Amino acid sequence: MSSQYVERFALLPLEVRGSEVTIATSEPFVVDWVEELGALLHKSINRVLVNPLELKCYSVEFYSLAKSVRQATRKGPDHERNNFEQLVDLGCSGRSFDANDAHIVTIVD
C-alpha cells in the first residue's frame, strides 16, 4: 500500500498470512477501503483497531525505513551509511526490535 493510501484511510498493513491480510486502523467506522483493498489484493481483510497516535508513529517509521531501503538498493554502497545511521536512530528510540523482524532482516541482508 502506498503511504498516501495509508494516510488517507488511517491504516497500516501488519501481516499477510495465506489468504488473509491483517490491517490496523484507527477509524473503525470508515470501511470504504475494505472491499476495495480486498478485491485488489484477492485476500480477505482482517481489521484490528489501534490507537491513532501509535498508528501515525508506526506508519511514519515503516514508510521512512522502507523508503531508505529502496534508496539504498538503487544508490549502492555509498548510501548504506545513511541507512545504518537511521537504524542506529531507531535503536535509540527506546523501542525493542526482534532480530527476526522482517524489516530488520531485510536491511541486514
Secondary structure, DSSP 8 states (H G I E B T S, - for coil): --HHHHHHHTEEEEEEETTEEEEEES-TT--HHHHHHHHHHTSEEEEEE--HHHHHHHHHHHHHHHHHHHHHHHH-GGGHHHHHHHHHHHHHTT----TT-HHHHHHH-
